[in-house]
Amino acid sequence: MKQGFLIVLLLCIAASAGMAQDVSADPEGDSLHTEAADTVALKSYATRYDPRKALLYAAIVPGSGQIYNKKYWKLPLVYGGFIALGYAINFYQTGYVKYKQELYYNLENGYPDDGDIRPGDVYSTSNYRKIVDQYKRQRDFMMILMGGMYLLQIVDAHVDAHLKEFDLNPSLQVSIRPTVEQSAWLGNQSGISIIIKF
């Protein structure tokens, strides 16, 4: 019995080795181009979206990396973020300049003490100092957020170009089935179960 099994195993190995690869059929001596059609397609698809190009485009003109990756729906997010932060920077810069002029007016016209209030004004000199500091701090913070937004859109374009070669949309299967459950505590129960498989 063992000898018969050993003979059959050796015949199977010899048969599989004989059918493995025919080098004479391939004139170039390379069998990859016939067997790896999917790999070639994957490589050509991946090289269409070069992550370095996406990063460079996004660094030069914000949003162009998303255009390169054909993610047009991200453009309103990118430009909307830049417009909102630009508006906030302008708002705080305008308030900073306005209240700084009021502070300097107080200091130059004889109201240098913290409790001094100019006639016809509601803020003291110390209030103007606090307001100027607050507007300056908020303006600087919005500028930092603008830089973060710029870097975020660059990173998004780069990562999105990297992920183009992966299948990120697996097949989703949803099924609805009737169920009957028997429990010692609750008795018989019937219902509908929704089963989601990724």
C-alpha positions in Angstrom: 0.0 0.0 0.0 2.8 2.4 1.0 4.8 1.6 -2.1 1.8 2.2 -4.4 1.2 5.6 -2.8 4.8 6.5 -3.2 4.8 5.6 -6.9 1.6 7.6 -7.5 3.2 10.6 -5.7 6.4 10.4 -7.8 4.3 10.2 -11.0 2.3 13.3 -10.0 5.5 15.2 -9.3 7.1 14.2 -12.6 3.9 15.1 -14.5 3.7 18.5 -12.9 7.4 19.3 -13.6 7.0 18.3 -17.2 4.1 20.8 -17.7 5.6 23.6 -15.6 7.2 25.9 -18.3 8.2 25.7 -21.9 11.1 28.0 -22.4 11.4 27.2 -26.1 7.8 28.6 -26.7 8.9 32.1 -25.5 11.3 33.7 -27.9 12.5 36.3 -25.4 13.0 33.7 -22.6 10.6 35.6 -20.4 7.2 34.1 -19.5 6.0 37.0 -17.4 4.4 38.9 -20.2 2.0 36.2 -21.0 1.1 35.2 -17.5 0.9 38.6 -15.9 -1.5 40.6 -17.9 -3.3 41.8 -14.8 0.0 42.9 -13.2 0.9 45.0 -16.3 -2.6 46.6 -16.2 -2.2 47.4 -12.5 1.3 48.9 -13.0 0.1 51.1 -15.9 -2.9 52.2 -13.8 -0.7 52.9 -10.8 1.8 54.9 -12.9 -1.0 57.1 -14.3 -1.3 58.5 -10.8 2.2 59.3 -9.6 2.1 60.4 -6.0 5.1 62.7 -6.5 3.3 64.5 -9.3 0.2 64.9 -7.2 2.3 66.3 -4.3 4.1 68.7 -6.6 0.9 69.9 -8.3 -0.8 70.5 -4.9 2.3 72.3 -3.6 2.4 74.7 -6.5 -1.3 75.4 -6.9 -3.6 74.3 -4.1 -6.3 72.0 -5.3 -4.5 70.9 -8.5 -3.3 67.7 -6.8 -7.0 66.8 -6.3 -7.7 67.7 -10.0 -4.7 65.4 -11.0 -6.2 62.6 -9.0 -9.7 63.2 -10.6 -11.2 64.0 -7.2 -13.1 67.0 -8.3 -15.6 66.9 -5.3 -12.7 67.9 -3.0 -12.1 71.2 -4.7 -15.0 73.0 -2.9 -13.6 71.7 0.4 -10.1 73.0 -0.4 -11.1 76.3 -1.8 -13.9 76.8 0.7 -11.4 76.2 3.6 -9.0 78.7 2.1 -11.7 81.3 1.5 -13.1 80.9 5.1 -9.7 81.1 6.7 -8.8 84.1 4.4 -12.0 85.9 5.5 -11.1 85.2 9.2 -7.6 86.5 8.8 -8.9 89.6 7.1 -11.5 90.1 9.9 -9.0 89.8 12.7 -6.4 91.9 10.9 -8.9 94.7 10.4 -9.9 94.7 14.0 -6.3 94.6 15.1 -5.4 97.6 13.0 -8.5 99.5 14.2 -8.1 98.9 17.9 -4.3 99.4 17.7 -4.9 102.9 16.3 -7.4 103.6 19.1 -4.8 102.4 21.6 -2.1 104.6 20.1 -4.4 107.6 20.1 -5.0 107.1 23.8 -1.3 106.8 24.5 -0.4 109.9 22.4 -3.2 112.2 23.7 -2.6 111.9 27.5 -4.5 108.7 28.5 -1.6 106.4 29.2 -2.8 104.9 32.5 -4.8 101.6 32.4 -7.9 103.1 33.9 -8.0 106.2 31.7 -11.1 106.5 29.5 -11.2 109.2 26.8 -14.4 111.4 26.7 -17.0 109.9 24.4 -15.3 106.4 24.5 -16.4 103.2 26.3 -13.0 101.4 26.5 -10.1 102.2 28.7 -6.5 102.0 27.7 -6.1 98.5 29.3 -9.2 97.3 27.5 -7.7 98.4 24.2 -4.4 96.6 25.1 -6.4 93.4 25.8 -8.5 93.7 22.6 -5.4 94.3 20.5 -3.7 91.3 22.0 -6.8 89.1 21.4 -7.2 90.2 17.7 -3.5 89.6 17.1 -3.5 86.2 18.7 -6.6 85.2 16.7 -5.1 86.5 13.4 -1.9 84.5 14.0 -3.9 81.4 14.9 -5.8 81.7 11.6 -2.6 82.1 9.7 -1.3 78.9 11.3 -4.6 77.1 10.3 -4.1 78.4 6.8 -0.7 76.8 6.7 -2.2 73.6 8.1 -4.9 73.7 5.4 -2.2 74.1 2.8 -0.2 71.1 4.1 -3.4 69.0 4.6 -4.4 69.4 0.9 -0.9 68.4 -0.2 -0.9 65.3 2.0 -4.4 64.4 0.8 -3.3 64.6 -2.9 -0.3 62.5 -2.1 -2.1 59.8 -0.2 -5.0 59.7 -2.7 -2.5 59.1 -5.5 -1.0 56.3 -3.5 -4.3 54.6 -2.9 -5.4 54.7 -6.5 -4.0 51.2 -7.1 -5.9 49.6 -4.3 -9.5 48.4 -4.4 -11.2 50.5 -1.7 -14.7 49.6 -2.7 -15.3 46.0 -1.7 -18.4 44.2 -2.8 -21.2 44.9 -0.3 -23.8 42.2 0.1 -27.0 43.0 2.0 -29.6 40.4 2.6 -32.9 40.4 4.5 -34.0 37.2 6.1 -36.9 36.2 8.4 -35.7 34.9 11.8 -37.3 32.9 14.6 -35.6 32.8 18.0 -36.5 30.6 20.9 -35.5 31.7 24.3 -36.2 30.3 27.8 -36.6 33.8 29.1 -38.6 35.5 26.4 -40.2 32.6 24.6 -40.6 32.4 20.8 -39.8 35.5 18.9 -40.0 36.2 15.2 -38.6 39.1 13.2 -36.5 40.2 10.3 -32.7 40.3 10.3 -30.6 42.4 8.0 -27.2 40.8 7.2 -24.4 43.0 5.8 -21.3 41.3 4.4 -18.2 43.2 3.2 
